[in-house]
Amino acid sequence: MSELDLTLMEEEKPKKFQLKWFFSIFFKPGKALKEISEKEYAVWIAPLCILMVSALILVLVSAPILGGVSQNVTTPEGFEYYSPEQQNQFNQAVSMGASPVVTMVFPLLGKILGIWIGWFLLGSILHLSLTLNGSRSSNRSALNVVAWASMPFLIRDLVQIIAVLMTKQLISQPGLSGFMEAGTTGFPAFLAALLSFVDFYLIWQFILAGVGAMKISGLKSGKAWLATMIAFIVFLALKALPGLIGAQLGTLSTGGMFF
């Protein structure tokens, strides 16, 4: 095999880690999504890696504040009457709340899992929804579109990083969940969990995903947008289920922890 043939093979080898759409996805999304939709191989690695980096920075700037909140725990009433073993158990629990494992490792692991599982789940649901509406696009194409359509969450992370650094406070009620009363159970708890994901950046992602769905599916705009809307509704409902389960478990009695 000649040197020319080897050069041609290297040029034809697909580059899966591509940053060429980093700026255009924000400023020329139609052009960027058209190019992304034409790729027959995976180009979703770069945006997910970028989101992991921004998640890491957000966790690092939030960790000291989270540790401080964990330390500011009010001792229970009658604490002075607890046995030395019970007092030690309580103090150990408080100190564990400020450990790096709790303030950095667990939050970062949760964010990374959220990025990858959320991307794969939404991409697969979007592919299924498009297929049911008559599209013959591949699952890989849907995953590519969803990955790059998630780039608005980079802006959200940057906004939250700046907000945490300036206010020295954690963001406790994200999205539209602030309109719901805290401590609810049942369907209101599910609705509160659902609204916590709804913000300007999710709408931005939805618009980008809808444009990308039209590019990869070949469907009419109405069908493509309907399929995208169904995919997002199903995806958000699945994301809100853990919040409902957590709210229901939170109502269980936890008495006797130190007795």
Secondary structure, DSSP 8 states (H G I E B T S, - for coil): --HHHHHHHHHHS--SS--TTTTHHHH-HHHHHHHHHT-SS---HHHHHHHHHHHHHHHHHHHHHHHHHHH-----TTGGGS-HHHHHHHHHHHHHHTSHIIIIIHHHHHHHHHHHHHHHHHHHHHHHHHHHTT----HHHHHHHHHHHTTHHHHHHHHHHHHHHHH-----S-TTGGGS-TT--SHHHHHHHHHTT-SHHHHHHHHHHHHHHHHHH---HHHHHHHHHHHHHHHHHHHHHHHHHHHHHHTS--TTTT-
